[in-house]
């Protein structure tokens, strides 16, 4: 009898799973044994600082440990973190902590599951092909940046080939690149090849040229053969975790790969999906990109993580956490506040419970997850388990494809950031950038209206100034960038820095 083990191989200290092959097997054999797991989305408050985590991964790990302690077959899906921003000291790792940790966290935090390195090599090979195309007279410029997992401010603005026209070249961190997005959103190797073929390599005489016009795509898909396989690892308490994908949630889509989640749903009853940064970043993109546009499963419940100190550190920003909880509840997602305590904060539990009651939240889940792990959560999950297990499977939400881009951004601003449409500002040059993007797609035969919106913004703010009074908050639209292979269009929002490079400590 065929099983998931037939699609699993050892990769160093972790296992790699051929998710494409397994899901194809299930598609071709409707009678094959499989589960229909429900998705739970773990997200968080908007962090006070871009580099400060609220504890989503620690929560995710503690949560599956607690659910399994209660006899529920639960698993988690995490993103492969970027070595630059996690391991270099800008923030903690991405493998939990204390009693809510993964085994072999160094493999995850240092990118040793092979995904980041393979995607980096493949995207840089595409850029090399584009550079050769300039020499061959097929391109006048290059639209695709090189990528690096090692942060360097000196690579932000460089020019190459100074004897042949000073061709500009960009370098960005690997998780922000289009090829990462393609891996996250694709459901087969053939789809990856098709999407790479649609990537715009650059322009010739002002018209877009795609990689499919001059690159043998097997060279790229061959490099990605291991990168497309999710890694499987054991929490320290033995619960299964799948790690795959790794796009930043501020400048990209910030979610795990669709196939890793679908595979986990076929193997387990409850699948915890962690999205990057706050509810205005990764959660917004899981709902409005993965679910609305790419057929991912709408969450049966959500957990919104915060720290006890978030509610008191900055009164001007205290509106954000209630906004996130109420917004998700308004989407008919049962939403549970979870307060991740640090040492010395246990005495605050009664006050935190009262605050949650005053805000008309569901009963909050509170615990020091680093210290106590899943043991802190298991006794508090009755209402959560009831909502997930006994709730009906959610319906597929409607797509926004075909909606005018600015109208779509205004919808996101109002629904995800609480800024009404009439306070969305178009910065000088935005209209020109939009028109250029539309023309570029048209010249490549790409339907601009079919591209899904990616809001590119600072992870630490929802608006131009979150500390401003509600009636004065605005969102500014700055520029547009097309990622046609991934099927996405990026719109840079707010006046804040969007691509902070890590601080080395």
N, C-alpha and C positions, 0 to 999 in steps of 0.2 A: 504494500500500500504506500503510495507516494505521500510524503509529509514534508513539513518545513525543513527537516533535517537533510533532505535531499538537495536543498538549495542553500545549505550552510557550509562554510569552510572556515578553517582556522586562519587567522591573520595576526601573527604574533601572539599577544596575550588576550586578544579579543576575537570574537567570531564575526565574519562578514556574511551577509545574507543577500542572495540574488533576488531582490524584491521584485524586479521586473519579471523574472522567470516564474516566481511563485504566483504573482497576481495573474500572469498570463495562463498559468496552469489552472487556477481557479475559474478564470473566465471561460476556458475551453472545456471544463468539466464541472457543470453546475451541481452534480451530485457529490463532489468532493467535500469532505468534512471541513467546515469553517464556522467561525462565529461572526456575529454582526455587532461588534462592540460599539459602545457609545463614546463620544468625544467629550472630554471636560477640558475647558480652556483655563490655564493658569496664567494670569497676567498680574499687573501691579499698578500701584499709584505712580504718577509721574515723579521720577526721582528729583530730589532737591538739587542734586548735582549730576551731570551726565555720567560721571565715573562711579556713582554710588549705586550699588545694587540694593534692592529691597529684600532679596531672599527668595526669588522665584524658584531657582533650582533646588535650594534646600527644602522649600515647601513641596515641590513636586516629588522629590525623593521620599520625604517623610509621608506624604499623602499616599503614595502607592504602597509603602510599607504598612501604613495603618489600614488601608483597605484590604490588603491581603491578610493582615492579622484578623480581620473581621470575616474572612472566608470569601472575599470577592476577588475574582481573577482580574487583577489590574496590572497595567504596564504603563511606562512613560516613554515619550518621545522627546528628545532634546536635540538642540542644534550643536554641531561641531563648532566650538568657539574659535575666534581668531586668536592665534598665538600672540600677535602684536599687542592687542589691547588687554588681554587677560593675563598672560604670563609675564608681560613686560612691566606690570605694576600699576597700570592705570585703574584697574579694578581687580576684584578677586577672580578666582578661576570660575569655571562653569561646570563644576562637578559636585556642588553641594559642600557641606562641611560638617564636622563633628559626627554625630550619630546619624545624620542624614547625608551620607556621602556615597560616591561610587567607588567600586574597587578600581585600582589602577588609575587614579585621577590624573596622573602625569601623562598618560596616553591621550586623554581627552584634551587637557589644557595645552599640551604642546603639539597638538595636531598630528599625533603619531598613528592615527587611524587611516592616514593616507589621502583623505579627501582634499584638504586644502592644497597640499603639494601638487596633486594631479590637476586640479582646476587651475592653479597658478601656471603650471607648465603648459596646459592646453591653451589658455588665453594668451600667454606670451608667444606661443607658436603662431597663433592667428595674427598677432601684431607683426611678427617676423615676415609672415606671408604678405601682409599689407605693405611693409617696407620694401619687399622685393617687387611688389606690384607697382610701387612708385618708380623704381628703377626701370621697370618694363613699360612704363607709360600708361599703365591701366588706372592709376590713381593720381590725383593731385595732392590729396591730404589723407590723413588717417583719423578715423573717428573713434577707434577703440583704444582704450588705455592699456598700458602694461600694468601688471599687478605684482604686489610684493606682500609677503607675510611679515616682513621686517620693516617696521616704520622708520621713515626717514624724511624729515622736513625738507631736506635738500632736493628730494625727488619731486616736490610738488610742481615746480615749473622748470622744465628743461627743454632744450632744443637740440636736435641731432642732425647729422648729415650737413654740416655747415657749408660744405663745398658745393652742395646741390640744392640749395633753396631754403635752408633752415627749416626743415620740416618739424613742426611742433610735436611733442610727445608727452603724454600724461602718464603718471604712475599713481595708482590708487591701491588701497588695501584689498586683498583677495575677496573678502566677503561682500564688497560693494560692487563686484563686477557683473557684467551681463551673463557670462557663462555660469556663474554661481546661480543666478536666477533661473537659467534654463534647466540646470540640474534639479533645482528645487521643484519646478513646476511640471517637469516632463514625466510621462508614465511609461516610456519605452526608449530603447536606444535609437530606434528609428525616428521617434519624435525629437530626440536631442539633435540628430543629424539634420532633420528638417528645420529646426529652429536655428541651429548654427548657420545653415545656408541662408536664412533670412536676416542675419545680423548685417547691419550696414558697416562695411569696412572703411568707407570714406567716400569721397566724391571725385568725379571726373567731369570737368567742364560744368560744374555746378549741379550735377545730377548724382543721385545716390548709386553706389556700386555695392552689391552684397557679396559676402564671402562665397556663396554658392556659385558665383560667376567665374571664380578662378582658383578655388581650393578643393583638393581631393579630401572630402570630409572624413574618410576612414582614418586619416592621420590623427584627427582630433578625437574621434570616438574611441580609437584604440587606447589613447592616453587615459581616457576616462573610465576604462573598463572596471577598475577597482573603486573609483570614486563614486560610482552610482550605486554601490552596495552599502546599505546601512550597517553600522557596527553594532553588535549586541554585547552588552556588558552587564555584572551582577551588582545591585546596591550592596552595601556591606551586609545587609540583612537578607540578601538573596532574591530580591525582587528584580524582574527583567526590565532593562532600559535599552532603548534603541537610540543611537546617536547618528544623525544624518543631516546634511545641509548646514548652513551657517551664515546666512546673510544678515548684516546689521539691520536693525529695525528702524534706525533713523534715516539712513540714506538708501535703504533697500526694502525688502519685504519682511525680513525678520521672523521667518517661520521655518519649521522643519520641512523636509521634503514631503510632498503629497504622498509618494509611494510608501514612505516609512510609516506614515499614519494609517494609510489604508491597509498595509500589511499587518500592523499591530491590531487594527480593528478586526481582521480576519482570524487573529490568534487569541484575542483576549476580550473580556466582557466590558471592561472600562479602560479607556486609553486617555491618559493625561498628556495634553499637548501644551508645552510651554512656548509662549511667544515672547519676543524680545522687548526689552524696556517696558514702558508703561502701557496702559490700556489705550492711550491715544496713538501708540506706535504699533507694536507687533500685533496686539489684539485687533485693532482697527483693520490691519492688513489681512489677518486670518479671516475676518468676517467679510470684508469688502473686496478682497482680491481672491483668496483661496476659495472661499465659499461661494460668493456671488458669481465669480467669473470662471473658476476652474473646477467647480463641482465637488469641492471638499465638504465634509460633513459639518453642518451647523452644530454648535455645542449644545449638549443636553444640560449643562450647568457651567458656571464659571466661578473661579476663586480669584479675588482681587487682594493681592498681598500688600501690606504696608508695615511700617515700623510704628511702635508706640510714639516715638519722638516726632514723627511726621505731622501729627495732629497739633503739635504745640510749637514746633521749631519756628514756623513762619506763618503767623495768622493771616497774612495777605494771600497765602497760597492754600489755605485750609479748605477752600471750595473745591479743589481738584478731586480729592478722593471721593467725596459724596457724589460728585458729578459722574465719575466713572461707574460707580456702583449703580446709580439710578439709570444711567444710560443703558447699561447691559440689561437691567431689569426691564426697561422699556422695550427691549427687543425680544421680550418673552424668554430670556435666559435666566433661570434661577441663579442668583448671584450671591455668593457668600463672602463676607469680609473676613480676611484672615490677618491677624496681627502677629507678626514675627517678633517675639520679645528678645531682648539682649539681657545679659547678666545684670542683675540689680533692678529689673523692671517688674518682677512678679507682683509686687504690692500694688501695681497700677491696674490690675485686672478688673476690680470692681468699677473703677472710674471709666475704663475703656468700654466695659459692658454697658454702662449708663449712657455714654456718648453714642454708642451704636443704637441704643434704644431711642434716644432723643432724635436721631437721624432717621428713624423708622427703617433701619436695616433688618435683615434677618439676624438671628442670634449669631454673634461673631464667634469665630474659631480662634482661640488665643493660645499661644504656647511658645516656649523657648525651643525651637526645633533643632538648633545646633547642639544643645545640651541633651535633649530628650528624644529627638527623632520622632518616629511614628507613634511612639508610646504617648506623646503629648496630644496627638490628634485623635487616636482611635476612639476614646470615650465621647468625643464631641461631634461625631459624624452622623448621628441618627437622621437629622433633617436632610443633610447632604445626600446620604445614601438613598433616602426615600425619593428625593427629587430625581436622582440619576436613574435608579433602578426601576422605579414605578412610572416615571414620566414617559410619554410617547416619543417615538423617534421624530425629531424635528423635520419640518418641511424644507425644501430647497428654496432659498431666498431668490428674489428676482435680480436679474442682471442689470447693470448700468451701461452696458455696451450700447453705443449709439447716442448716449447723452453727450451734449456739447461739453468740451473739457472744462471750461470755466464754470459752467453750471454744476458739473460733477464736483469740482473742488469746493464750490460754495456749499454743496450738500454735505460734504465731509466736514467742512469747517463748522457748520451748524450742528451736525449730529455728533461728531467726535470731539470737537473743541468748544462747543457752546457759543460760537460767534455767528450771529445772523448774517445772511447773504449780503445785506447792504453794507456790512462793515468788512467785506473782503476787498482788499485794495490791490490794484494792478500797478506794480512799480514801473517806472519809465523803462522801456525796452522789453517789457514782458510781451506785449502784443507782437512786436517784431520777432521775438524768439518763438512765439507760438506759430506765426505764419511761416517762418523758416522750417519748423518741424513738420508742419502740414505739407509744405511743398516738397520736402525731402522724402516723406513717405509716398507722396503721389508719384515722384520720379522713379521710385523703386517698385511701384505697383502694390503698395501696402495700404490697407484700409485704416486710416488714422482713427476713425471712430470705433474700431474693434479693439484698440489698445486699452488695457486696464490701467487705472490711475495709481501711481505711487506717489504719496506725499513725502517729500524729502524735507526734513526739518531737524532742528535740534531735539535731542532726546529729553532735554530738561525743561522744555517749555511747550505749551500747547498753542500759544498765541504770540503776537509780537511782544506783549508784556503781560505775563500772567498775574503780576502784582497789581495791575491797574483795576479800577472798579469795573464791575461786570458790563456796565453800559458804555465803557470806553475801550474794551478789548477789541483788537483788530487782528486780521491775518493778511499778510502781504504776499502776493505772488511775484516771484522774481524771474524765473526762467524755465524753459521747457527743454527736456532732452529725451530723445526716442531710444528705446531698447527694443527694436522691432523683432529680434529673434525671440526674446522672452515674452513678447506680446504686451509690453508695458510702455507707458509714457510717464516720465518723471516730471513733477512740478516742484521746484524749490520754493518752500514757504518760509515765512517769518524773516526777521532781520537778524536772526541768530546764526552763529557758526554751525555749519551742517556736517563738517567732516573733521572733528577734532582728532589730532594725532595723539597717541598715548604719551604719557609722562613716564619716563624711565626712572625707576627708583632703585 
